[in-house]
Amino acid sequence: MARRRNVIGGAGSNINLKKTTIELTEEQYFFLKEKVLELQKQNQKASIVSIIRDLVEKDRQEWAKEKKEKRR
């Protein structure tokens, strides 16, 4: 479940952050870890967390798109 919350950063600015918690089976975890390591080799500066975040967000968008198309 994703939640948005405001966090006060430096100099009193508001920054929107999204916290996502996912539950994975052991098989899903190792698949995801392999995928992350593959992608990290392509982009040396990317962190594992940022790659996982991008993969989760992409999957979430595809799921929402499929759900929307089914409603039509």
C-alpha positions in Angstrom: 0.0 0.0 0.0 1.4 3.4 -1.0 0.9 6.5 1.2 1.9 10.0 0.5 3.2 12.2 3.3 4.8 15.5 3.6 8.2 15.7 5.2 9.8 19.0 6.1 13.2 19.2 4.4 15.9 21.8 4.7 14.8 25.5 4.9 11.2 24.6 5.6 10.4 23.2 2.1 7.8 20.4 1.7 8.8 17.3 -0.1 6.3 14.7 -1.1 7.4 11.1 -0.4 5.7 7.9 -1.2 6.3 4.9 1.1 5.6 1.5 -0.5 5.7 -1.8 1.3 5.6 -5.0 -0.7 5.5 -8.7 0.4 7.5 -11.1 -1.8 7.9 -14.8 -1.8 11.4 -16.1 -1.7 11.2 -16.9 -5.4 10.0 -13.4 -6.3 12.7 -11.9 -4.1 15.5 -13.7 -6.0 14.0 -12.9 -9.4 13.8 -9.3 -8.4 17.4 -9.3 -7.1 18.7 -10.8 -10.3 16.8 -8.2 -12.4 18.2 -5.4 -10.2 21.7 -6.6 -10.5 21.3 -6.8 -14.3 20.0 -3.3 -14.5 22.6 -2.0 -12.1 25.4 -3.3 -14.4 23.8 -1.1 -17.2 23.6 2.0 -14.9 26.5 2.0 -12.5 25.2 5.0 -10.5 21.8 3.6 -9.8 21.2 2.2 -6.3 19.4 -1.1 -5.8 16.6 0.7 -4.0 16.0 3.2 -6.8 15.9 0.4 -9.4 13.4 -1.6 -7.3 11.3 1.5 -6.8 11.3 2.0 -10.6 10.4 -1.6 -11.3 7.5 -1.5 -8.8 6.2 1.8 -10.1 6.3 0.5 -13.7 4.5 -2.7 -12.7 1.9 -0.7 -10.8 1.3 1.5 -13.9 0.9 -1.5 -16.2 -1.5 -3.1 -13.7 -3.6 0.1 -13.5 -3.7 0.4 -17.3 -4.9 -3.3 -17.6 -7.5 -2.7 -14.9 -8.8 0.4 -16.7 -9.0 -1.4 -20.1 -11.0 -4.3 -18.5 -13.6 -1.8 -17.3 -14.3 -0.7 -20.9 
